[in-house]
């Protein structure tokens, strides 16, 4: 409910649910990609720089929208 309480909109309950869903989906995608990399035989230490870059990009996209993808350098 904290997310819904922070929003000042008429439909804040649905807005909060949609925003939470985006965060959860993003986390799930990042976890799936990290798992895929590790299952392929790479160590967590090897995967870490790419995982951090992916997370930075993912949360920039959530924060700024698709325009965030322009100019963001993804190492890895």
PDB file of N, CA, C and O in Angstrom:
ATOM      1  N   UNK A   1       0.804  -1.207   0.000  1.00  0.00           N
ATOM      2  CA  UNK A   1       0.000   0.000   0.000  1.00  0.00           C
ATOM      3  C   UNK A   1       0.849   1.274   0.000  1.00  0.00           C
ATOM      4  O   UNK A   1       0.345   2.344  -0.341  1.00  0.00           O
ATOM      5  N   UNK A   2       2.110   1.179   0.371  1.00  0.00           N
ATOM      6  CA  UNK A   2       2.954   2.376   0.409  1.00  0.00           C
ATOM      7  C   UNK A   2       3.045   3.022  -0.964  1.00  0.00           C
ATOM      8  O   UNK A   2       3.028   4.249  -1.070  1.00  0.00           O
ATOM      9  N   UNK A   3       3.140   2.229  -2.002  1.00  0.00           N
ATOM     10  CA  UNK A   3       3.213   2.785  -3.350  1.00  0.00           C
ATOM     11  C   UNK A   3       1.921   3.511  -3.689  1.00  0.00           C
ATOM     12  O   UNK A   3       1.956   4.620  -4.221  1.00  0.00           O
ATOM     13  N   UNK A   4       0.792   2.904  -3.392  1.00  0.00           N
ATOM     14  CA  UNK A   4      -0.495   3.541  -3.667  1.00  0.00           C
ATOM     15  C   UNK A   4      -0.639   4.830  -2.864  1.00  0.00           C
ATOM     16  O   UNK A   4      -1.152   5.825  -3.375  1.00  0.00           O
ATOM     17  N   UNK A   5      -0.194   4.816  -1.623  1.00  0.00           N
ATOM     18  CA  UNK A   5      -0.297   6.008  -0.785  1.00  0.00           C
ATOM     19  C   UNK A   5       0.589   7.144  -1.286  1.00  0.00           C
ATOM     20  O   UNK A   5       0.289   8.314  -1.048  1.00  0.00           O
ATOM     21  N   UNK A   6       1.672   6.810  -1.973  1.00  0.00           N
ATOM     22  CA  UNK A   6       2.596   7.832  -2.477  1.00  0.00           C
ATOM     23  C   UNK A   6       2.083   8.497  -3.747  1.00  0.00           C
ATOM     24  O   UNK A   6       2.579   9.553  -4.139  1.00  0.00           O
ATOM     25  N   UNK A   7       1.099   7.890  -4.386  1.00  0.00           N
ATOM     26  CA  UNK A   7       0.573   8.432  -5.641  1.00  0.00           C
ATOM     27  C   UNK A   7      -0.584   9.375  -5.375  1.00  0.00           C
ATOM     28  O   UNK A   7      -1.411   9.132  -4.497  1.00  0.00           O
ATOM     29  N   UNK A   8      -0.632  10.430  -6.124  1.00  0.00           N
ATOM     30  CA  UNK A   8      -1.716  11.400  -5.979  1.00  0.00           C
ATOM     31  C   UNK A   8      -2.549  11.385  -7.252  1.00  0.00           C
ATOM     32  O   UNK A   8      -2.552  12.348  -8.018  1.00  0.00           O
ATOM     33  N   UNK A   9      -3.254  10.283  -7.468  1.00  0.00           N
ATOM     34  CA  UNK A   9      -4.054  10.130  -8.667  1.00  0.00           C
ATOM     35  C   UNK A   9      -5.416   9.546  -8.307  1.00  0.00           C
ATOM     36  O   UNK A   9      -5.594   8.911  -7.268  1.00  0.00           O
ATOM     37  N   UNK A  10      -6.357   9.783  -9.192  1.00  0.00           N
ATOM     38  CA  UNK A  10      -7.706   9.268  -8.978  1.00  0.00           C
ATOM     39  C   UNK A  10      -7.729   7.738  -8.955  1.00  0.00           C
ATOM     40  O   UNK A  10      -8.425   7.137  -8.136  1.00  0.00           O
ATOM     41  N   UNK A  11      -6.978   7.119  -9.842  1.00  0.00           N
ATOM     42  CA  UNK A  11      -6.940   5.660  -9.946  1.00  0.00           C
ATOM     43  C   UNK A  11      -5.647   5.104  -9.364  1.00  0.00           C
ATOM     44  O   UNK A  11      -5.002   4.251  -9.974  1.00  0.00           O
ATOM     45  N   UNK A  12      -5.274   5.582  -8.197  1.00  0.00           N
ATOM     46  CA  UNK A  12      -3.962   5.242  -7.674  1.00  0.00           C
ATOM     47  C   UNK A  12      -3.790   3.772  -7.341  1.00  0.00           C
ATOM     48  O   UNK A  12      -2.664   3.276  -7.404  1.00  0.00           O
ATOM     49  N   UNK A  13      -4.845   3.048  -6.990  1.00  0.00           N
ATOM     50  CA  UNK A  13      -4.697   1.623  -6.688  1.00  0.00           C
ATOM     51  C   UNK A  13      -4.255   0.854  -7.927  1.00  0.00           C
ATOM     52  O   UNK A  13      -3.339   0.035  -7.853  1.00  0.00           O
ATOM     53  N   UNK A  14      -4.894   1.107  -9.058  1.00  0.00           N
ATOM     54  CA  UNK A  14      -4.496   0.419 -10.288  1.00  0.00           C
ATOM     55  C   UNK A  14      -3.131   0.903 -10.754  1.00  0.00           C
ATOM     56  O   UNK A  14      -2.344   0.115 -11.280  1.00  0.00           O
ATOM     57  N   UNK A  15      -2.842   2.171 -10.572  1.00  0.00           N
ATOM     58  CA  UNK A  15      -1.537   2.701 -10.952  1.00  0.00           C
ATOM     59  C   UNK A  15      -0.443   2.027 -10.137  1.00  0.00           C
ATOM     60  O   UNK A  15       0.586   1.630 -10.685  1.00  0.00           O
ATOM     61  N   UNK A  16      -0.656   1.897  -8.846  1.00  0.00           N
ATOM     62  CA  UNK A  16       0.322   1.234  -7.984  1.00  0.00           C
ATOM     63  C   UNK A  16       0.521  -0.216  -8.395  1.00  0.00           C
ATOM     64  O   UNK A  16       1.651  -0.702  -8.425  1.00  0.00           O
ATOM     65  N   UNK A  17      -0.558  -0.906  -8.711  1.00  0.00           N
ATOM     66  CA  UNK A  17      -0.463  -2.305  -9.125  1.00  0.00           C
ATOM     67  C   UNK A  17       0.306  -2.428 -10.439  1.00  0.00           C
ATOM     68  O   UNK A  17       1.123  -3.335 -10.598  1.00  0.00           O
ATOM     69  N   UNK A  18       0.048  -1.524 -11.374  1.00  0.00           N
ATOM     70  CA  UNK A  18       0.758  -1.555 -12.653  1.00  0.00           C
ATOM     71  C   UNK A  18       2.248  -1.280 -12.470  1.00  0.00           C
ATOM     72  O   UNK A  18       3.087  -1.952 -13.070  1.00  0.00           O
ATOM     73  N   UNK A  19       2.572  -0.294 -11.645  1.00  0.00           N
ATOM     74  CA  UNK A  19       3.977   0.023 -11.396  1.00  0.00           C
ATOM     75  C   UNK A  19       4.690  -1.125 -10.688  1.00  0.00           C
ATOM     76  O   UNK A  19       5.816  -1.473 -11.043  1.00  0.00           O
ATOM     77  N   UNK A  20       4.044  -1.707  -9.699  1.00  0.00           N
ATOM     78  CA  UNK A  20       4.635  -2.848  -8.990  1.00  0.00           C
ATOM     79  C   UNK A  20       4.847  -4.014  -9.947  1.00  0.00           C
ATOM     80  O   UNK A  20       5.868  -4.698  -9.876  1.00  0.00           O
ATOM     81  N   UNK A  21       3.900  -4.240 -10.831  1.00  0.00           N
ATOM     82  CA  UNK A  21       4.034  -5.305 -11.816  1.00  0.00           C
ATOM     83  C   UNK A  21       5.226  -5.092 -12.728  1.00  0.00           C
ATOM     84  O   UNK A  21       5.913  -6.048 -13.087  1.00  0.00           O
ATOM     85  N   UNK A  22       5.475  -3.849 -13.106  1.00  0.00           N
ATOM     86  CA  UNK A  22       6.626  -3.551 -13.951  1.00  0.00           C
ATOM     87  C   UNK A  22       7.932  -3.852 -13.219  1.00  0.00           C
ATOM     88  O   UNK A  22       8.869  -4.393 -13.806  1.00  0.00           O
ATOM     89  N   UNK A  23       7.988  -3.502 -11.945  1.00  0.00           N
ATOM     90  CA  UNK A  23       9.200  -3.769 -11.158  1.00  0.00           C
ATOM     91  C   UNK A  23       9.405  -5.274 -11.004  1.00  0.00           C
ATOM     92  O   UNK A  23      10.518  -5.769 -11.181  1.00  0.00           O
ATOM     93  N   UNK A  24       8.357  -5.991 -10.679  1.00  0.00           N
ATOM     94  CA  UNK A  24       8.460  -7.444 -10.493  1.00  0.00           C
ATOM     95  C   UNK A  24       8.863  -8.122 -11.797  1.00  0.00           C
ATOM     96  O   UNK A  24       9.729  -8.998 -11.798  1.00  0.00           O
ATOM     97  N   UNK A  25       8.245  -7.726 -12.902  1.00  0.00           N
ATOM     98  CA  UNK A  25       8.600  -8.312 -14.200  1.00  0.00           C
ATOM     99  C   UNK A  25      10.060  -8.020 -14.538  1.00  0.00           C
ATOM    100  O   UNK A  25      10.760  -8.892 -15.052  1.00  0.00           O
ATOM    101  N   UNK A  26      10.514  -6.830 -14.262  1.00  0.00           N
ATOM    102  CA  UNK A  26      11.905  -6.455 -14.522  1.00  0.00           C
ATOM    103  C   UNK A  26      12.856  -7.315 -13.703  1.00  0.00           C
ATOM    104  O   UNK A  26      13.850  -7.819 -14.225  1.00  0.00           O
ATOM    105  N   UNK A  27      12.553  -7.481 -12.425  1.00  0.00           N
ATOM    106  CA  UNK A  27      13.397  -8.312 -11.574  1.00  0.00           C
ATOM    107  C   UNK A  27      13.424  -9.755 -12.070  1.00  0.00           C
ATOM    108  O   UNK A  27      14.472 -10.402 -12.057  1.00  0.00           O
ATOM    109  N   UNK A  28      12.292 -10.247 -12.499  1.00  0.00           N
ATOM    110  CA  UNK A  28      12.202 -11.627 -12.989  1.00  0.00           C
ATOM    111  C   UNK A  28      13.036 -11.812 -14.263  1.00  0.00           C
ATOM    112  O   UNK A  28      13.738 -12.813 -14.414  1.00  0.00           O
ATOM    113  N   UNK A  29      12.953 -10.848 -15.167  1.00  0.00           N
ATOM    114  CA  UNK A  29      13.735 -10.919 -16.409  1.00  0.00           C
ATOM    115  C   UNK A  29      15.230 -10.882 -16.102  1.00  0.00           C
ATOM    116  O   UNK A  29      16.004 -11.657 -16.664  1.00  0.00           O
ATOM    117  N   UNK A  30      15.630  -9.986 -15.214  1.00  0.00           N
ATOM    118  CA  UNK A  30      17.045  -9.898 -14.845  1.00  0.00           C
ATOM    119  C   UNK A  30      17.527 -11.201 -14.201  1.00  0.00           C
ATOM    120  O   UNK A  30      18.614 -11.684 -14.519  1.00  0.00           O
ATOM    121  N   UNK A  31      16.732 -11.763 -13.310  1.00  0.00           N
ATOM    122  CA  UNK A  31      17.104 -13.018 -12.647  1.00  0.00           C
ATOM    123  C   UNK A  31      17.206 -14.162 -13.655  1.00  0.00           C
ATOM    124  O   UNK A  31      18.123 -14.980 -13.582  1.00  0.00           O
ATOM    125  N   UNK A  32      16.272 -14.215 -14.582  1.00  0.00           N
ATOM    126  CA  UNK A  32      16.296 -15.266 -15.606  1.00  0.00           C
ATOM    127  C   UNK A  32      17.548 -15.161 -16.467  1.00  0.00           C
ATOM    128  O   UNK A  32      18.174 -16.173 -16.783  1.00  0.00           O
ATOM    129  N   UNK A  33      17.906 -13.961 -16.839  1.00  0.00           N
ATOM    130  CA  UNK A  33      19.108 -13.756 -17.654  1.00  0.00           C
ATOM    131  C   UNK A  33      20.363 -14.136 -16.870  1.00  0.00           C
ATOM    132  O   UNK A  33      21.264 -14.772 -17.418  1.00  0.00           O
ATOM    133  N   UNK A  34      20.430 -13.756 -15.603  1.00  0.00           N
ATOM    134  CA  UNK A  34      21.592 -14.114 -14.781  1.00  0.00           C
ATOM    135  C   UNK A  34      21.694 -15.625 -14.614  1.00  0.00           C
ATOM    136  O   UNK A  34      22.787 -16.189 -14.668  1.00  0.00           O
ATOM    137  N   UNK A  35      20.567 -16.270 -14.415  1.00  0.00           N
ATOM    138  CA  UNK A  35      20.546 -17.721 -14.273  1.00  0.00           C
ATOM    139  C   UNK A  35      21.027 -18.378 -15.570  1.00  0.00           C
ATOM    140  O   UNK A  35      21.817 -19.321 -15.533  1.00  0.00           O
ATOM    141  N   UNK A  36      20.555 -17.887 -16.702  1.00  0.00           N
ATOM    142  CA  UNK A  36      20.962 -18.436 -17.993  1.00  0.00           C
ATOM    143  C   UNK A  36      22.475 -18.346 -18.162  1.00  0.00           C
ATOM    144  O   UNK A  36      23.111 -19.292 -18.627  1.00  0.00           O
ATOM    145  N   UNK A  37      23.036 -17.225 -17.789  1.00  0.00           N
ATOM    146  CA  UNK A  37      24.484 -17.037 -17.914  1.00  0.00           C
ATOM    147  C   UNK A  37      25.253 -18.022 -17.029  1.00  0.00           C
ATOM    148  O   UNK A  37      26.248 -18.605 -17.459  1.00  0.00           O
ATOM    149  N   UNK A  38      24.791 -18.200 -15.811  1.00  0.00           N
ATOM    150  CA  UNK A  38      25.483 -19.083 -14.866  1.00  0.00           C
ATOM    151  C   UNK A  38      25.320 -20.546 -15.272  1.00  0.00           C
ATOM    152  O   UNK A  38      26.272 -21.322 -15.188  1.00  0.00           O
ATOM    153  N   UNK A  39      24.130 -20.925 -15.709  1.00  0.00           N
ATOM    154  CA  UNK A  39      23.893 -22.298 -16.154  1.00  0.00           C
ATOM    155  C   UNK A  39      24.758 -22.633 -17.365  1.00  0.00           C
ATOM    156  O   UNK A  39      25.123 -23.791 -17.565  1.00  0.00           O
ATOM    157  N   UNK A  40      25.084 -21.635 -18.166  1.00  0.00           N
ATOM    158  CA  UNK A  40      25.919 -21.880 -19.341  1.00  0.00           C
ATOM    159  C   UNK A  40      27.378 -22.126 -18.968  1.00  0.00           C
ATOM    160  O   UNK A  40      28.204 -22.403 -19.837  1.00  0.00           O
ATOM    161  N   UNK A  41      27.697 -22.026 -17.677  1.00  0.00           N
ATOM    162  CA  UNK A  41      29.040 -22.359 -17.228  1.00  0.00           C
ATOM    163  C   UNK A  41      29.870 -21.202 -16.720  1.00  0.00           C
ATOM    164  O   UNK A  41      31.015 -21.398 -16.311  1.00  0.00           O
ATOM    165  N   UNK A  42      29.323 -20.007 -16.736  1.00  0.00           N
ATOM    166  CA  UNK A  42      30.072 -18.841 -16.255  1.00  0.00           C
ATOM    167  C   UNK A  42      29.901 -18.696 -14.746  1.00  0.00           C
ATOM    168  O   UNK A  42      28.877 -19.090 -14.188  1.00  0.00           O
ATOM    169  N   UNK A  43      30.890 -18.140 -14.106  1.00  0.00           N
ATOM    170  CA  UNK A  43      30.814 -17.932 -12.657  1.00  0.00           C
ATOM    171  C   UNK A  43      30.037 -16.650 -12.349  1.00  0.00           C
ATOM    172  O   UNK A  43      29.849 -15.792 -13.212  1.00  0.00           O
ATOM    173  N   UNK A  44      29.596 -16.548 -11.110  1.00  0.00           N
ATOM    174  CA  UNK A  44      28.898 -15.328 -10.684  1.00  0.00           C
ATOM    175  C   UNK A  44      29.813 -14.115 -10.804  1.00  0.00           C
ATOM    176  O   UNK A  44      29.358 -13.023 -11.146  1.00  0.00           O
ATOM    177  N   UNK A  45      31.090 -14.302 -10.524  1.00  0.00           N
ATOM    178  CA  UNK A  45      32.038 -13.191 -10.663  1.00  0.00           C
ATOM    179  C   UNK A  45      32.155 -12.732 -12.108  1.00  0.00           C
ATOM    180  O   UNK A  45      32.266 -11.535 -12.374  1.00  0.00           O
ATOM    181  N   UNK A  46      32.131 -13.675 -13.042  1.00  0.00           N
ATOM    182  CA  UNK A  46      32.203 -13.322 -14.461  1.00  0.00           C
ATOM    183  C   UNK A  46      30.946 -12.597 -14.924  1.00  0.00           C
ATOM    184  O   UNK A  46      31.010 -11.680 -15.743  1.00  0.00           O
ATOM    185  N   UNK A  47      29.816 -13.013 -14.396  1.00  0.00           N
ATOM    186  CA  UNK A  47      28.516 -12.471 -14.803  1.00  0.00           C
ATOM    187  C   UNK A  47      28.245 -11.112 -14.173  1.00  0.00           C
ATOM    188  O   UNK A  47      27.490 -10.307 -14.719  1.00  0.00           O
ATOM    189  N   UNK A  48      28.854 -10.862 -13.038  1.00  0.00           N
ATOM    190  CA  UNK A  48      28.519  -9.671 -12.243  1.00  0.00           C
ATOM    191  C   UNK A  48      28.544  -8.352 -13.022  1.00  0.00           C
ATOM    192  O   UNK A  48      27.571  -7.603 -12.934  1.00  0.00           O
ATOM    193  N   UNK A  49      29.592  -8.024 -13.775  1.00  0.00           N
ATOM    194  CA  UNK A  49      29.581  -6.734 -14.484  1.00  0.00           C
ATOM    195  C   UNK A  49      28.417  -6.587 -15.460  1.00  0.00           C
ATOM    196  O   UNK A  49      27.813  -5.518 -15.553  1.00  0.00           O
ATOM    197  N   UNK A  50      28.105  -7.652 -16.181  1.00  0.00           N
ATOM    198  CA  UNK A  50      26.970  -7.606 -17.107  1.00  0.00           C
ATOM    199  C   UNK A  50      25.656  -7.474 -16.350  1.00  0.00           C
ATOM    200  O   UNK A  50      24.758  -6.742 -16.765  1.00  0.00           O
ATOM    201  N   UNK A  51      25.553  -8.193 -15.233  1.00  0.00           N
ATOM    202  CA  UNK A  51      24.321  -8.146 -14.443  1.00  0.00           C
ATOM    203  C   UNK A  51      24.075  -6.738 -13.903  1.00  0.00           C
ATOM    204  O   UNK A  51      22.942  -6.256 -13.900  1.00  0.00           O
ATOM    205  N   UNK A  52      25.137  -6.090 -13.451  1.00  0.00           N
ATOM    206  CA  UNK A  52      25.006  -4.717 -12.938  1.00  0.00           C
ATOM    207  C   UNK A  52      24.605  -3.766 -14.066  1.00  0.00           C
ATOM    208  O   UNK A  52      23.732  -2.918 -13.885  1.00  0.00           O
ATOM    209  N   UNK A  53      25.240  -3.906 -15.224  1.00  0.00           N
ATOM    210  CA  UNK A  53      24.904  -3.045 -16.367  1.00  0.00           C
ATOM    211  C   UNK A  53      23.456  -3.264 -16.802  1.00  0.00           C
ATOM    212  O   UNK A  53      22.739  -2.311 -17.108  1.00  0.00           O
ATOM    213  N   UNK A  54      23.034  -4.532 -16.826  1.00  0.00           N
ATOM    214  CA  UNK A  54      21.646  -4.829 -17.194  1.00  0.00           C
ATOM    215  C   UNK A  54      20.661  -4.222 -16.192  1.00  0.00           C
ATOM    216  O   UNK A  54      19.641  -3.652 -16.579  1.00  0.00           O
ATOM    217  N   UNK A  55      20.976  -4.351 -14.911  1.00  0.00           N
ATOM    218  CA  UNK A  55      20.094  -3.795 -13.883  1.00  0.00           C
ATOM    219  C   UNK A  55      20.041  -2.273 -13.975  1.00  0.00           C
ATOM    220  O   UNK A  55      18.973  -1.676 -13.836  1.00  0.00           O
ATOM    221  N   UNK A  56      21.191  -1.649 -14.208  1.00  0.00           N
ATOM    222  CA  UNK A  56      21.207  -0.192 -14.367  1.00  0.00           C
ATOM    223  C   UNK A  56      20.312   0.235 -15.527  1.00  0.00           C
ATOM    224  O   UNK A  56      19.523   1.172 -15.405  1.00  0.00           O
ATOM    225  N   UNK A  57      20.443  -0.460 -16.646  1.00  0.00           N
ATOM    226  CA  UNK A  57      19.619  -0.148 -17.811  1.00  0.00           C
ATOM    227  C   UNK A  57      18.143  -0.394 -17.513  1.00  0.00           C
ATOM    228  O   UNK A  57      17.294   0.440 -17.828  1.00  0.00           O
ATOM    229  N   UNK A  58      17.844  -1.527 -16.913  1.00  0.00           N
ATOM    230  CA  UNK A  58      16.456  -1.885 -16.646  1.00  0.00           C
ATOM    231  C   UNK A  58      15.767  -0.859 -15.760  1.00  0.00           C
ATOM    232  O   UNK A  58      14.641  -0.446 -16.037  1.00  0.00           O
ATOM    233  N   UNK A  59      16.441  -0.451 -14.701  1.00  0.00           N
ATOM    234  CA  UNK A  59      15.799   0.488 -13.794  1.00  0.00           C
ATOM    235  C   UNK A  59      15.813   1.918 -14.333  1.00  0.00           C
ATOM    236  O   UNK A  59      14.964   2.726 -13.956  1.00  0.00           O
ATOM    237  N   UNK A  60      16.762   2.236 -15.204  1.00  0.00           N
ATOM    238  CA  UNK A  60      16.703   3.522 -15.906  1.00  0.00           C
ATOM    239  C   UNK A  60      15.492   3.552 -16.828  1.00  0.00           C
ATOM    240  O   UNK A  60      14.805   4.569 -16.930  1.00  0.00           O
ATOM    241  N   UNK A  61      15.232   2.429 -17.501  1.00  0.00           N
ATOM    242  CA  UNK A  61      14.054   2.345 -18.363  1.00  0.00           C
ATOM    243  C   UNK A  61      12.773   2.512 -17.552  1.00  0.00           C
ATOM    244  O   UNK A  61      11.851   3.206 -17.981  1.00  0.00           O
ATOM    245  N   UNK A  62      12.712   1.880 -16.390  1.00  0.00           N
ATOM    246  CA  UNK A  62      11.532   2.044 -15.543  1.00  0.00           C
ATOM    247  C   UNK A  62      11.377   3.491 -15.092  1.00  0.00           C
ATOM    248  O   UNK A  62      10.268   4.021 -15.037  1.00  0.00           O
ATOM    249  N   UNK A  63      12.487   4.114 -14.775  1.00  0.00           N
ATOM    250  CA  UNK A  63      12.441   5.481 -14.256  1.00  0.00           C
ATOM    251  C   UNK A  63      12.160   6.520 -15.337  1.00  0.00           C
ATOM    252  O   UNK A  63      11.386   7.455 -15.129  1.00  0.00           O
ATOM    253  N   UNK A  64      12.797   6.346 -16.493  1.00  0.00           N
ATOM    254  CA  UNK A  64      12.730   7.379 -17.532  1.00  0.00           C
ATOM    255  C   UNK A  64      11.946   6.983 -18.776  1.00  0.00           C
ATOM    256  O   UNK A  64      11.693   7.826 -19.636  1.00  0.00           O
ATOM    257  N   UNK A  65      11.562   5.729 -18.887  1.00  0.00           N
ATOM    258  CA  UNK A  65      10.861   5.268 -20.076  1.00  0.00           C
ATOM    259  C   UNK A  65      11.833   4.893 -21.180  1.00  0.00           C
ATOM    260  O   UNK A  65      13.046   4.912 -20.971  1.00  0.00           O
ATOM    261  N   UNK A  66      11.316   4.555 -22.348  1.00  0.00           N
ATOM    262  CA  UNK A  66      12.151   4.071 -23.457  1.00  0.00           C
ATOM    263  C   UNK A  66      13.262   5.021 -23.881  1.00  0.00           C
ATOM    264  O   UNK A  66      14.287   4.582 -24.401  1.00  0.00           O
ATOM    265  N   UNK A  67      13.068   6.319 -23.663  1.00  0.00           N
ATOM    266  CA  UNK A  67      14.120   7.268 -24.036  1.00  0.00           C
ATOM    267  C   UNK A  67      15.404   7.025 -23.259  1.00  0.00           C
ATOM    268  O   UNK A  67      16.479   7.452 -23.682  1.00  0.00           O
ATOM    269  N   UNK A  68      15.298   6.340 -22.124  1.00  0.00           N
ATOM    270  CA  UNK A  68      16.489   6.059 -21.321  1.00  0.00           C
ATOM    271  C   UNK A  68      17.452   5.142 -22.058  1.00  0.00           C
ATOM    272  O   UNK A  68      18.648   5.140 -21.767  1.00  0.00           O
ATOM    273  N   UNK A  69      16.948   4.363 -23.005  1.00  0.00           N
ATOM    274  CA  UNK A  69      17.814   3.444 -23.744  1.00  0.00           C
ATOM    275  C   UNK A  69      18.766   4.190 -24.664  1.00  0.00           C
ATOM    276  O   UNK A  69      19.796   3.641 -25.055  1.00  0.00           O
ATOM    277  N   UNK A  70      18.449   5.412 -25.014  1.00  0.00           N
ATOM    278  CA  UNK A  70      19.307   6.210 -25.879  1.00  0.00           C
ATOM    279  C   UNK A  70      20.428   6.806 -25.036  1.00  0.00           C
ATOM    280  O   UNK A  70      20.192   7.526 -24.066  1.00  0.00           O
ATOM    281  N   UNK A  71      21.616   6.495 -25.425  1.00  0.00           N
ATOM    282  CA  UNK A  71      22.759   7.088 -24.737  1.00  0.00           C
ATOM    283  C   UNK A  71      23.228   6.324 -23.519  1.00  0.00           C
ATOM    284  O   UNK A  71      24.217   6.715 -22.900  1.00  0.00           O
ATOM    285  N   UNK A  72      22.554   5.249 -23.154  1.00  0.00           N
ATOM    286  CA  UNK A  72      23.018   4.451 -22.027  1.00  0.00           C
ATOM    287  C   UNK A  72      23.962   3.385 -22.571  1.00  0.00           C
ATOM    288  O   UNK A  72      23.604   2.612 -23.460  1.00  0.00           O
ATOM    289  N   UNK A  73      25.154   3.359 -22.030  1.00  0.00           N
ATOM    290  CA  UNK A  73      26.141   2.380 -22.474  1.00  0.00           C
ATOM    291  C   UNK A  73      25.988   1.133 -21.632  1.00  0.00           C
ATOM    292  O   UNK A  73      26.012   1.189 -20.402  1.00  0.00           O
ATOM    293  N   UNK A  74      25.833   0.016 -22.298  1.00  0.00           N
ATOM    294  CA  UNK A  74      25.719  -1.255 -21.608  1.00  0.00           C
ATOM    295  C   UNK A  74      27.008  -2.017 -21.831  1.00  0.00           C
ATOM    296  O   UNK A  74      27.279  -2.472 -22.942  1.00  0.00           O
ATOM    297  N   UNK A  75      27.807  -2.160 -20.781  1.00  0.00           N
ATOM    298  CA  UNK A  75      29.061  -2.914 -20.875  1.00  0.00           C
ATOM    299  C   UNK A  75      28.724  -4.393 -20.810  1.00  0.00           C
ATOM    300  O   UNK A  75      27.798  -4.806 -20.112  1.00  0.00           O
ATOM    301  N   UNK A  76      29.476  -5.164 -21.534  1.00  0.00           N
ATOM    302  CA  UNK A  76      29.282  -6.600 -21.435  1.00  0.00           C
ATOM    303  C   UNK A  76      29.070  -7.152 -22.746  1.00  0.00           C
ATOM    304  O   UNK A  76      28.884  -8.361 -22.884  1.00  0.00           O
TER     305      UNK A  76
END
